Amino acid sequence: MSLDHLRLPVIQAPMFLLSGPEMVIASCQAGIVGSFPSPNARTIQILDDWLSIITDALANSPKAAPWALNLVMHRSNPRRKEDLRLAVKYRAPIVITALGSPSEAVDAVQSYGGKVYADVTTIEFARRAASAGVDGLALICCGAGGHTGQLSPFAFIDEVRQFFKGEIILSGAIANGRAVRAAQILGADYVYMGTRFIPTKESMAQPDYKAMVVSASGQDIITSDAVTGVKANWLKASLIQAGYDLNNMPPAADINFLEAAGDAKRWRDIWAAGQGVGSVNSQQSIAKVVDQLTNEYEASL
Ligand SMILES: Cc1cc2nc3c(=O)[nH]c(=O)nc-3n(C[C@H](O)[C@H](O)[C@H](O)COP(=O)(O)O)c2cc1C
């Protein structure tokens, strides 16, 4: 599996409830890696169907970029073994693990030549994932949409580079082509971009959510663990809409990532986005976003 022919070194990041086959196919056809979190397919049968749709669509596009499946490895996810089995069945070119150890995925995915990237928010998690034998680490830095790290990208990547020789994906408020170039200068091989894709035509976000992202600026984002028990970045206006008092946020919620119905309800009512929202100024197709990112990237060289 080669990422050499990507148009840009960008991975459209997995987003709960927002990314599905349409987004993945459009991203891959535009020349960047497309991905989605497996829980977005509500059942194992739907996941099987989605993977079939994606592989069929991309089989007819020989120049398309590889796709990635995001698996939640937390023990509270009862589907993790079945979802991994489907990743193997469809030979997912890349599996990105989150919220738990990547160990179970490493042997299974590398056995057919796929790659495993682990999404990590701390140096400690990066060390553990590196020792599990992953091909790459996605470093989730401060400012990222959804569950976020707290480290500056300058600090995080430099420290990880001292003990990890594999691929590094940098993430957190990277939302324009110049920032992609800046990440490469810091030593990243790829970047992970989520927020930039929330208001795309192929995103499953509700229209009001897309509009809120387009009109928001960095100051409209708040970091809180009150919603899911883990620090995450949210649009302030969506918290207010859902009845929260921003000056008096409740204590951290209990962590249970896949108490599926409850989790989906929280994410449907309260909208995640990263500090890069200020760079997202219109609703476009993914093809247009990738054109714009490419122009910005090239102008920065
Ligand atoms: C709405 C939303 C939902 C997300 N859901 C997931 C998810 O299900 N699994 C995951 O690993 N990361 C998830 N993320 C995090 C992204 O994969 C990625 O780390 C983040 O978007 C990068 O930061 P950026 O938004 O500033 O580009 C989500 C992010 C957003 C904005």
The ligand as a Gaussian input file, in Angstrom:
#p B3LYP/6-31G(d) Opt

LIG

0 1
 C      -17.308000      16.158000      14.607000
 C      -16.079000      15.370000      14.875000
 C      -16.196000      14.014000      15.156000
 C      -15.052000      13.244000      15.399000
 N      -15.188000      11.905000      15.606000
 C      -14.088000      11.118000      15.716000
 C      -14.201000       9.699000      15.787000
 O      -15.293000       9.127000      15.743000
 N      -13.069000       8.966000      15.908000
 C      -11.845000       9.567000      15.945000
 O      -10.839000       8.857000      16.052000
 N      -11.699000      10.897000      15.869000
 C      -12.784000      11.679000      15.734000
 N      -12.654000      13.045000      15.601000
 C      -11.318000      13.634000      15.601000
 C      -10.781000      13.727000      14.178000
 O      -10.570000      12.453000      13.640000
 C       -9.449000      14.525000      14.145000
 O       -8.575000      14.074000      15.148000
 C       -9.682000      16.021000      14.317000
 O      -10.805000      16.432000      13.583000
 C       -8.477000      16.800000      13.847000
 O       -8.565000      18.136000      14.218000
 P       -9.255000      19.285000      13.314000
 O      -10.716000      19.062000      13.465000
 O       -8.798000      20.526000      13.975000
 O       -8.795000      19.117000      11.922000
 C      -13.780000      13.850000      15.386000
 C      -13.681000      15.216000      15.105000
 C      -14.803000      15.969000      14.834000
 C      -14.659000      17.425000      14.493000

